[in-house]
């Protein structure tokens, strides 16, 4: 799966999780840029990502990504791994 | 084993509620000797509790609800050196110290204060969260000022109007240092300390989540430097399973699990005490 494909799926998950159908994240988007992306919703997002992509994050990875690009990279590394 | 042990608690509901539910608690742990100390998350709140108990710092009654000090709590003479305390359990649960007019305030109390604004609309709730998370705790002054001005305009006209507006305008946060925090607590209390890991939430399969990233490692490193025993609740949660151990928020313990985790905390406290005795 390419980064663009991952990003596209991730955008859908973010819109669902953050209850914002108009959300248009970029690779540089951080939690600071999305009002609903708080620590609680981040956990829900990671649960949704694991289910959607069939991956499993290590404990330290769950809170490690600092922007969408890093999250995409993490998902890709899991899919490639 | 001395019983009951006199224990000071500095932490949030993941430490306090289970301990209070531990079987046969009164015979084993006395945690009320210095009055009612409520939830504290940051080290500055903990220092403030000590200063208050010693009579070195006054907390105006109208601000008590923003702090860990209950309205009826008063300074205690023995707090001069805490000679009657056997140990303290410390659960740091905030990466930042939050200050309002020289008073260390609690992040949950701020959100409680903002609740009437949060309930006005979805947009107002987003504004509250963004101000608190990005502006205040995230220490982004531009966001704090900008969103604070918007938030201030939504403050309802009730008896807390001025307090809410003041808190929004004047509250600041600074990053705290875990090792320095533990070191200062040890100096202030002069008794054995036990460190308790704050787990922010759990994944559905029981993996623990710490927030912010790296805070658990910071605590473990600090405890290692200072030779402090550490209590981690994770293995017990995983042993029983999240469905048994946790509420739906995947953070707070279920009522039926409180005595189980409480028993583990009591045993940890006893171990901290015994270890300090053995080390002289």
Contacts between the chains, C-beta under 8 A, distances in Angstrom:
chain1	res1	chain2	res2	distance
A	31	B	133	7.9
A	32	B	133	7.9
A	32	B	134	4.7
A	32	B	138	6.2
A	32	B	140	7.0
A	32	B	143	7.6
A	35	B	126	3.9
A	35	B	127	7.5
A	35	B	129	6.1
A	35	B	130	4.5
A	36	B	126	6.5
A	36	B	129	7.4
A	38	B	129	5.7
A	38	B	133	5.6
A	39	B	133	7.9
A	39	B	200	6.5
A	39	B	201	7.8
A	39	B	211	4.7
A	40	B	201	7.1
A	40	B	249	7.8
A	43	B	201	5.1
A	43	B	203	7.2
A	43	B	209	5.9
A	43	B	250	7.0
A	46	B	203	7.3
A	47	B	203	6.5
A	47	B	204	6.4
A	50	B	203	8.0
A	57	B	207	7.9
A	59	B	207	5.2
A	59	B	208	5.9
A	59	B	209	7.0
A	59	B	210	7.7
A	60	B	213	7.0
A	62	B	203	7.0
A	62	B	207	7.2
A	62	B	209	5.3
A	63	B	209	6.3
A	63	B	210	6.7
A	63	B	211	5.8
A	63	B	212	6.7
A	63	B	213	3.8
A	64	B	213	5.3
